[in-house]
Amino acid sequence: MTSAKPGAAVRPLAVYPGTFDPITNGHVDILRRSLQIFDRVVVALADNTRKRPLFTKAERADMIAEVAAGDERIEIDSFDGLLVDYARRRGARVVIRGLRALADFEYEFQLAHMNRHLAPDMETLFLMTNEESFYVSSSLVKEVASMGGDVSRMVPAPVTRALARKLSAGDPR
């Protein structure tokens, strides 16, 4: 970690958790904007117990690493268990969450309050996605791609290629 100049504000580490199955341009927008606020951001891959991922954690990490293009301020990691426990282990007190639409807000609001109940010192920072991506979700991207639709404007190029490889191989997930 770089040392701050005297009088400079310390910008703590933040955790940006999600399944990122796959990472979309909306996720990338939130990540890039987070780096304007924080010196470092950990993209923390998790498995959502309500979803069955198309990509393994390793495949998702590889796609994110390619999208991050060697930006040393971005770390890619994965975790199991409670987010607040993971964030504490990493020394982070801020969780980044993206919001697309009103439907996201209710779910994210519940999560943020549960995290606050479990870890009162933990903050959740919500960032609105850009207007080009507000309708895009990873689930929708996978559905459109599985039916042969063009998702190249919704996801980074490495994801477009990975989706084509995975879906052409007839992956049963």
C-alpha positions in Angstrom: 0.0 0.0 0.0 1.3 3.4 -0.9 1.9 5.8 1.9 -0.3 9.0 1.9 1.2 12.4 1.8 0.8 14.5 5.0 -2.7 15.9 5.1 -3.9 13.7 2.2 -7.1 11.7 2.8 -6.6 8.0 3.1 -8.7 6.1 0.7 -9.4 2.7 2.1 -9.6 -0.6 0.4 -13.1 -1.6 -0.9 -14.6 -4.9 -1.8 -16.8 -5.3 -4.9 -18.5 -8.7 -4.4 -20.6 -10.6 -6.9 -20.9 -13.7 -9.0 -19.9 -11.8 -12.2 -21.2 -14.7 -14.3 -20.1 -13.2 -16.6 -18.8 -9.7 -15.9 -20.8 -7.1 -17.9 -20.0 -3.6 -19.1 -22.1 -2.4 -16.3 -19.9 -4.2 -13.8 -16.8 -2.7 -15.4 -18.3 0.8 -15.2 -18.9 0.4 -11.5 -15.4 -1.0 -11.0 -13.7 1.8 -12.9 -15.7 4.5 -11.0 -14.9 2.8 -7.7 -11.2 3.3 -8.5 -11.9 7.0 -8.6 -12.9 6.8 -4.9 -10.6 4.0 -3.5 -6.9 3.3 -4.0 -7.6 -0.5 -4.4 -10.6 -2.6 -5.1 -10.9 -6.3 -4.5 -13.3 -7.9 -7.0 -14.5 -10.8 -4.8 -16.1 -13.7 -6.6 -18.8 -15.5 -4.8 -21.2 -18.2 -5.8 -24.9 -17.3 -5.4 -26.7 -20.2 -3.9 -29.8 -19.3 -5.9 -28.0 -19.5 -9.2 -26.1 -22.1 -11.1 -23.1 -20.4 -12.7 -22.2 -21.0 -16.4 -18.5 -20.2 -15.7 -16.3 -21.6 -12.9 -14.8 -19.1 -10.5 -11.4 -19.6 -12.2 -12.9 -18.8 -15.6 -14.7 -15.7 -14.2 -11.4 -14.6 -12.6 -9.6 -15.0 -15.9 -12.1 -12.9 -17.7 -12.0 -10.2 -15.1 -8.2 -10.2 -15.1 -8.2 -9.8 -18.9 -10.7 -6.9 -18.6 -8.7 -5.3 -15.8 -5.7 -5.4 -18.2 -3.0 -5.5 -15.5 -4.4 -2.6 -13.4 -2.5 -3.1 -10.2 -5.2 -1.4 -8.2 -7.6 -4.2 -8.9 -7.3 -7.6 -7.1 -9.4 -10.6 -8.0 -10.2 -13.0 -5.3 -12.9 -15.4 -4.3 -14.6 -16.3 -1.0 -17.1 -18.5 0.6 -19.2 -17.7 3.6 -20.3 -14.3 4.8 -19.2 -11.2 2.9 -18.7 -9.2 6.1 -16.3 -11.9 7.4 -14.4 -11.9 4.2 -14.2 -8.1 4.1 -12.9 -8.0 7.7 -10.2 -10.6 6.8 -9.1 -8.3 4.0 -9.1 -5.2 6.1 -11.9 -3.6 4.1 -14.7 -1.5 5.7 -16.5 -0.6 2.5 -18.5 -2.9 0.2 -19.3 -1.6 -3.3 -22.6 -2.5 -4.9 -24.1 -1.5 -8.2 -27.7 -0.6 -8.8 -29.4 -0.8 -12.1 -33.1 -0.2 -11.4 -35.6 -0.1 -8.7 -35.9 -3.9 -8.5 -32.2 -4.0 -7.5 -32.7 -1.5 -4.8 -35.0 -3.6 -2.6 -32.7 -6.6 -2.7 -29.6 -4.6 -2.2 -31.2 -2.6 0.6 -32.0 -5.8 2.5 -28.4 -7.1 2.0 -26.9 -3.8 3.2 -29.0 -3.8 6.3 -28.2 -7.5 7.1 -24.5 -6.7 6.6 -24.8 -3.7 8.9 -26.5 -5.9 11.5 -23.7 -8.4 11.3 -20.9 -5.8 11.1 -22.0 -2.3 12.3 -18.6 -0.9 11.2 -19.1 -2.0 7.6 -20.4 0.5 5.0 -22.1 -0.3 1.7 -21.6 2.2 -1.1 -24.1 2.1 -3.9 -23.2 3.3 -7.3 -25.7 3.6 -10.1 -24.7 1.9 -13.3 -24.4 4.0 -16.5 -27.5 4.5 -18.6 -26.2 2.3 -21.4 -26.1 -0.7 -19.0 -29.0 -0.3 -16.7 -31.1 -3.0 -18.4 -28.3 -5.5 -18.6 -27.8 -8.4 -16.2 -25.5 -11.4 -16.4 -28.5 -13.7 -16.4 -30.0 -11.8 -19.4 -26.6 -11.8 -21.2 -26.3 -15.6 -20.8 -29.9 -16.1 -22.0 -29.5 -14.0 -25.1 -26.1 -15.5 -25.9 -27.5 -19.0 -25.5 -30.1 -18.2 -28.2 -27.6 -16.9 -30.6 -28.1 -13.2 -29.9 -25.4 -10.6 -30.1 -24.3 -9.5 -26.7 -21.0 -7.8 -27.8 -22.2 -4.3 -26.8 -23.2 -5.6 -23.3 -20.0 -7.3 -22.3 -16.3 -6.8 -22.8 -14.7 -8.6 -25.7 -13.0 -11.3 -23.6 -16.5 -12.2 -22.3 -18.0 -12.3 -25.8 -15.3 -14.8 -26.8 -15.6 -16.9 -23.6 -19.4 -17.1 -24.1 -19.0 -18.2 -27.7 -16.5 -20.9 -26.6 -18.6 -22.1 -23.7 -21.9 -22.2 -25.5 -20.5 -23.8 -28.7 -19.0 -26.5 -26.6 -22.5 -27.3 -25.4 -21.7 -26.7 -21.7 -24.6 -28.2 -19.8 -24.6 -25.5 -17.1 
